[in-house]
Amino acid sequence: MSGPNPNKQPVELNRTSLYWGLLLIFVLAVLFSSYFFN
């Protein structure tokens, strides 16, 4: 995060990566729950 950032929306990019991480965790949780319930 040091130095000037050429991107115009670094906050939006961080938010998108955060949402992708949450979605990935949610999918993994669903897969694990399906394995446990089977």
N, CA, C and O atoms as a GROMACS GRO file, in nm:
protein
  152
    1MET      N    1   0.082  -0.121   0.000
    1MET     CA    2   0.000   0.000   0.000
    1MET      C    3   0.086   0.126   0.000
    1MET      O    4   0.033   0.236   0.010
    2SER      N    5   0.218   0.112  -0.011
    2SER     CA    6   0.307   0.229  -0.008
    2SER      C    7   0.326   0.283  -0.150
    2SER      O    8   0.326   0.208  -0.247
    3GLY      N    9   0.342   0.414  -0.160
    3GLY     CA   10   0.363   0.476  -0.289
    3GLY      C   11   0.231   0.514  -0.354
    3GLY      O   12   0.125   0.468  -0.310
    4PRO      N   13   0.236   0.596  -0.458
    4PRO     CA   14   0.114   0.638  -0.529
    4PRO      C   15   0.051   0.521  -0.602
    4PRO      O   16   0.119   0.439  -0.663
    5ASN      N   17  -0.080   0.516  -0.595
    5ASN     CA   18  -0.152   0.405  -0.660
    5ASN      C   19  -0.210   0.453  -0.793
    5ASN      O   20  -0.286   0.550  -0.794
    6PRO      N   21  -0.178   0.388  -0.905
    6PRO     CA   22  -0.231   0.431  -1.035
    6PRO      C   23  -0.381   0.406  -1.047
    6PRO      O   24  -0.448   0.469  -1.130
    7ASN      N   25  -0.434   0.316  -0.966
    7ASN     CA   26  -0.578   0.288  -0.973
    7ASN      C   27  -0.657   0.406  -0.917
    7ASN      O   28  -0.613   0.472  -0.823
    8LYS      N   29  -0.774   0.432  -0.976
    8LYS     CA   30  -0.854   0.545  -0.930
    8LYS      C   31  -0.946   0.506  -0.815
    8LYS      O   32  -0.988   0.592  -0.737
    9GLN      N   33  -0.979   0.377  -0.803
    9GLN     CA   34  -1.067   0.333  -0.696
    9GLN      C   35  -1.005   0.217  -0.620
    9GLN      O   36  -1.050   0.103  -0.636
   10PRO      N   37  -0.903   0.242  -0.536
   10PRO     CA   38  -0.842   0.132  -0.459
   10PRO      C   39  -0.938   0.076  -0.355
   10PRO      O   40  -0.934  -0.042  -0.323
   11VAL      N   41  -1.026   0.162  -0.302
   11VAL     CA   42  -1.122   0.117  -0.200
   11VAL      C   43  -1.222   0.020  -0.263
   11VAL      O   44  -1.256  -0.082  -0.203
   12GLU      N   45  -1.269   0.053  -0.383
   12GLU     CA   46  -1.366  -0.034  -0.450
   12GLU      C   47  -1.301  -0.168  -0.483
   12GLU      O   48  -1.365  -0.273  -0.473
   13LEU      N   49  -1.174  -0.164  -0.523
   13LEU     CA   50  -1.104  -0.289  -0.555
   13LEU      C   51  -1.089  -0.374  -0.429
   13LEU      O   52  -1.108  -0.495  -0.434
   14ASN      N   53  -1.054  -0.310  -0.316
   14ASN     CA   54  -1.042  -0.384  -0.191
   14ASN      C   55  -1.177  -0.444  -0.152
   14ASN      O   56  -1.184  -0.557  -0.104
   15ARG      N   57  -1.284  -0.366  -0.172
   15ARG     CA   58  -1.417  -0.415  -0.135
   15ARG      C   59  -1.455  -0.536  -0.221
   15ARG      O   60  -1.514  -0.631  -0.172
   16THR      N   61  -1.420  -0.530  -0.350
   16THR     CA   62  -1.452  -0.643  -0.439
   16THR      C   63  -1.376  -0.768  -0.396
   16THR      O   64  -1.432  -0.877  -0.394
   17SER      N   65  -1.248  -0.752  -0.362
   17SER     CA   66  -1.169  -0.868  -0.318
   17SER      C   67  -1.225  -0.922  -0.188
   17SER      O   68  -1.226  -1.044  -0.167
   18LEU      N   69  -1.272  -0.834  -0.100
   18LEU     CA   70  -1.331  -0.879   0.027
   18LEU      C   71  -1.458  -0.959   0.000
   18LEU      O   72  -1.479  -1.064   0.061
   19TYR      N   73  -1.543  -0.911  -0.092
   19TYR     CA   74  -1.666  -0.984  -0.124
   19TYR      C   75  -1.633  -1.120  -0.186
   19TYR      O   76  -1.701  -1.219  -0.159
   20TRP      N   77  -1.529  -1.125  -0.270
   20TRP     CA   78  -1.488  -1.253  -0.330
   20TRP      C   79  -1.443  -1.350  -0.223
   20TRP      O   80  -1.473  -1.470  -0.229
   21GLY      N   81  -1.370  -1.300  -0.123
   21GLY     CA   82  -1.324  -1.385  -0.013
   21GLY      C   83  -1.442  -1.439   0.067
   21GLY      O   84  -1.445  -1.557   0.101
   22LEU      N   85  -1.539  -1.353   0.096
   22LEU     CA   86  -1.657  -1.397   0.171
   22LEU      C   87  -1.735  -1.501   0.091
   22LEU      O   88  -1.782  -1.600   0.147
   23LEU      N   89  -1.749  -1.479  -0.040
   23LEU     CA   90  -1.821  -1.574  -0.124
   23LEU      C   91  -1.750  -1.709  -0.126
   23LEU      O   92  -1.815  -1.814  -0.121
   24LEU      N   93  -1.617  -1.707  -0.135
   24LEU     CA   94  -1.540  -1.831  -0.137
   24LEU      C   95  -1.556  -1.906  -0.004
   24LEU      O   96  -1.572  -2.027  -0.004
   25ILE      N   97  -1.552  -1.833   0.108
   25ILE     CA   98  -1.571  -1.896   0.239
   25ILE      C   99  -1.711  -1.955   0.249
   25ILE      O  100  -1.729  -2.064   0.303
   26PHE      N  101  -1.811  -1.884   0.196
   26PHE     CA  102  -1.949  -1.932   0.201
   26PHE      C  103  -1.963  -2.062   0.122
   26PHE      O  104  -2.027  -2.157   0.168
   27VAL      N  105  -1.904  -2.066   0.002
   27VAL     CA  106  -1.911  -2.188  -0.081
   27VAL      C  107  -1.842  -2.304  -0.011
   27VAL      O  108  -1.893  -2.416  -0.011
   28LEU      N  109  -1.725  -2.278   0.048
   28LEU     CA  110  -1.654  -2.384   0.120
   28LEU      C  111  -1.738  -2.434   0.238
   28LEU      O  112  -1.741  -2.554   0.264
   29ALA      N  113  -1.804  -2.343   0.309
   29ALA     CA  114  -1.888  -2.383   0.423
   29ALA      C  115  -2.003  -2.470   0.375
   29ALA      O  116  -2.037  -2.569   0.441
   30VAL      N  117  -2.064  -2.436   0.262
   30VAL     CA  118  -2.176  -2.516   0.209
   30VAL      C  119  -2.126  -2.655   0.169
   30VAL      O  120  -2.193  -2.754   0.196
   31LEU      N  121  -2.010  -2.661   0.106
   31LEU     CA  122  -1.955  -2.792   0.066
   31LEU      C  123  -1.925  -2.877   0.188
   31LEU      O  124  -1.958  -2.996   0.190
   32PHE      N  125  -1.863  -2.818   0.291
   32PHE     CA  126  -1.831  -2.894   0.412
   32PHE      C  127  -1.958  -2.941   0.482
   32PHE      O  128  -1.963  -3.054   0.531
   33SER      N  129  -2.060  -2.854   0.487
   33SER     CA  130  -2.185  -2.892   0.554
   33SER      C  131  -2.252  -3.006   0.478
   33SER      O  132  -2.309  -3.097   0.539
   34SER      N  133  -2.247  -3.003   0.345
   34SER     CA  134  -2.307  -3.111   0.267
   34SER      C  135  -2.232  -3.242   0.291
   34SER      O  136  -2.293  -3.348   0.299
   35TYR      N  137  -2.100  -3.234   0.304
   35TYR     CA  138  -2.022  -3.355   0.334
   35TYR      C  139  -2.059  -3.409   0.472
   35TYR      O  140  -2.073  -3.530   0.489
   36PHE      N  141  -2.074  -3.319   0.570
   36PHE     CA  142  -2.106  -3.364   0.706
   36PHE      C  143  -2.246  -3.424   0.712
   36PHE      O  144  -2.268  -3.525   0.779
   37PHE      N  145  -2.342  -3.362   0.640
   37PHE     CA  146  -2.480  -3.410   0.649
   37PHE      C  147  -2.499  -3.539   0.569
   37PHE      O  148  -2.591  -3.616   0.596
   38ASN      N  149  -2.413  -3.562   0.471
   38ASN     CA  150  -2.424  -3.689   0.399
   38ASN      C  151  -2.365  -3.796   0.486
   38ASN      O  152  -2.362  -3.913   0.446
   0.00000   0.00000   0.00000
